[in-house]
Every structure is written in structure tokens, then in C-alpha cells.
Amino acid sequence: MQNDEIIWQVINHHHCSFKSKTKTQNFCRNEFNVTGLCNRSSCPLANSRYATIKEEDGRCYLYLKTVERAHTPKNMWQKIRLKRNYAQALEQLDEHLVYWPKFLVHKNKQRLTKITQYLIRMRKLALKSTPKLVPIAARTEKRERRREAKAQVAARLDQAIESELLKRLQSGTYGDIYNFPLKTYEKVLDREEVEDDELDADAQGAADEDMEAFIEGDEEEEDEEEE
């Protein structure tokens, strides 16, 4: 036979695995505790008649414990699904807890209110567009930075080779014999061709301007002679 008072004396004065002691108050970590406090009226172990509300996958359930099922721990808690509507869920609580202690009825209604409020906030937050957080691997970032530094050094080296090759080609150091990397050599030759084309275009433009000026001067002299 279960004696609630003896169970509470053992729990209160000796060891309880669910009890969490602090300087101001003792708390209970049992998932069926309706208030979260460690006291005689809120303890789900020391009360053979107990009721609480739990939330599972966005739905609220009423759990009832009676002394008639105490001999079968597997079937000790009766699970009742509450409706999504808050007012209808309160009516269900009044219906199932009609002859229960007022303390348990009041605390279960408070718990239902709190759970309903945070479910509403969860749905509102789910509808809002939030930025996606992407984890950054420190090792990968470090590796990429090292690769970028090496690539920059290699790019500066290629530019130095190209400039040196250009100087030697312009000064004719090796005469007609060229033994340089093919890609770099072709790039320098293309650059030289572009520069030569630009110089030719500039020279042609200057020559055309001189010719026009000369023709205009001749025409002015002829006009003066006729006068």
C-alpha cells in the first residue's frame, strides 16, 4: 500500500535524484512536476493523485495519476489530448479535474496558459524570415588564406619574369635565340604588338594632322598670290 507521507519524508529529509538545491529555494527536475518546485503539494512522487500538463510536438496533453494504477508503473499516467483552442482546452481541464484539489486545478491552468503562449510565439517566429547561420571551419579558412598568399606570391613572380623578359627583348641581350617559358613569351609578344599598334596609330594620326596643316597653308598662300 502506498503512503504519501512516508514517501515525502524520505524524499525531503534524505536523497532525491530529482531535487536541485539552491541558496534560496529547492527545485524539482521531474518532468511531471506541475510547478517545478520541490514541496509537498507539487511533488509527483509523494502524491498518489496528481495531474500535470506536458507539451509534445506542438500539442498539449493532460496527464492524470490515480492511486488505483499505482501498482502498474507502466500504466500509472493517463494521457489525454487537449484541443488546440485555448478556451476549449480550459473546458476539458474543468471536466476532467472537477473533483480534484483546487491547487492542482489552478496550477494546471497556469501551465496550460504558459505553454499556449510560447507555442504562439514559436509559430510567429517560424513565419518570420531569419538569416541562416552558416558555420565557418577555422581550419578550412586558414588553409584558404595560405593558398591565397601563395597565389599572390606566384603572380608577383610571373609579373617580375614578364618585365625582365620584356627588358631583355627590348635591349637584344640574347640576339635571335630565345629560350623562355612559352606562355610568358607569347604574352610579352602580344603586349609588344599592342604597344606597336598604338604607336603606329599615334604616328599616323600626327602625320595626317601635319598633312592637313600643310595643305591649308598652301591654300592660304595661293589665295594671297591671286589677290
Secondary structure, DSSP 8 states (H G I E B T S, - for coil): ---HHHHHHHHHHS--TTEEE-SS-EEE--TT-SSSB-STTT-SSS-SSEEEEEEETTEEEEEEE-GGGTT-GGG-EEEEE--SSHHHHHHHHHHHTTTS-HHHHHHHHHHHHHHHHHHHHHHHHHHS---------HHHHHHHHHHHHHHHHHHHHHHHHHHHHHHHHHHTSSTT---S-HHHHHHHHHHHHHHHHHHHHHHHHHHHHHHHHHHHHHHHHHHHHH-
